Amino acid sequence: MSHRETAPNRHPSMFDVAALAGVSAQTVSRVSNGAASVRESTRLKVVAAMRELGYRPNAAARALKRGSFQSIGVIATTLAGYGNLHTIEGIVSAASTRGWSVTLMLTSDRAIGSVSGAYARLSEASVDALVLAVDARVLDENPLEFPPGLPVVVVDAGMSSRHTVVDNDQSDGARQATEHLLALGHTRIAHLGGPRASYAAAARREAFAEALRSQGLTAAAVIESDWRVESGHRAAAEIVDSGATAVFAANDDLALGLARALHERGMRLPHDMSIVGYDNSPAAESSWPQLTSVDQDFAAVGRACVDHLLAALDGDDELATRLIVPTRLVVRSSTAAPRPT
């Protein structure tokens, strides 16, 4: 029987890998467990043998030996939003750098029962820690019980008393956007916001209003929406009728939808209207004129989630309950001083 062959109906074993790679079974075990003591040349030889034989280390056996599955579960309600998608991407990247895997479970809705069901399915996949990319209000209003000792973080703008919250600084981002427009000389500023139920939308809306109040001003208009480009497009008439000379939009999709509608009306940006978005998505830089937008560091949010969870698993009992990542305003050509009247 050659190295490539194993007995009929038998999965390749650690000993098969060891024989093919010319190493001991103990060395194969160390490679499977990610031990740093194995020379790189030996590790590559063992990995090549594993691939050739189709050998997969037994996850349960490895977990028993090291006391961990080295897997983080993520429960999310959607991947449609720019923020959700890139936050999860940041978590996966940070976990991979630390040698951990990520198991993603999407829920069908934002109800607590759906989140609970998603966790039950994740439990079967054997995860050591959990990230909840769901609206924290769901958890605050309907407490969900997790097993004792399971580290949990929530990626959300809201304060949760039960779980650590990791988020970009939503309020400061909105403040920077509004103060930028005020510094340019705008006094009639509208806000095109997100859904009322969203913590992120609420934080941005409140910070916008506070920045105006600090200058003795009120909003020209405040419009709630559902984050979509189409909603930004539909809001154009109300914003124009309000007499606003500038708009702070709660995300780039809304800003770009509004910009298109204004262009269709024959208005020029920033000559007739200044617009600031939020997210600093690739579309912000590729639009014309290029969109001034608030940048969120989703990679840093991902790292903060993973670092916190792994520190909790290591027994650190002095961890922060709220981790906030700074935001920054990226000024481009969609904003300028208001046109003289």
MOTATA-V437142 format. One record per run of one state. SS is the DSSP state (H for helix, E for strand, C for the rest). FROM is the first residue (numbers start at 1). LEN is the number of residues. If there is no record, write none. Layout:
BEGIN
<<SS/FROM/LEN> <SS/FROM/LEN>>
END
This chain:
BEGIN
<<C/1/13> <H/14/8> <C/22/3> <H/25/8> <C/33/7> <H/40/14> <C/54/5> <H/59/8> <C/67/4> <E/71/6> <C/77/5> <H/82/16> <C/98/3> <E/101/6> <C/107/5> <H/112/13> <C/125/4> <E/129/5> <C/134/2> <H/136/6> <C/142/9> <E/151/5> <C/156/8> <E/164/5> <C/169/1> <H/170/14> <C/184/5> <E/189/4> <C/193/6> <H/199/15> <C/214/7> <E/221/3> <C/224/5> <H/229/6> <C/235/1> <H/236/6> <C/242/4> <E/246/4> <C/250/2> <H/252/13> <C/265/9> <E/274/6> <C/280/2> <H/282/5> <C/287/5> <E/292/4> <C/296/2> <H/298/16> <C/314/8> <E/322/4> <C/326/2> <E/328/3> <C/331/11>>
END
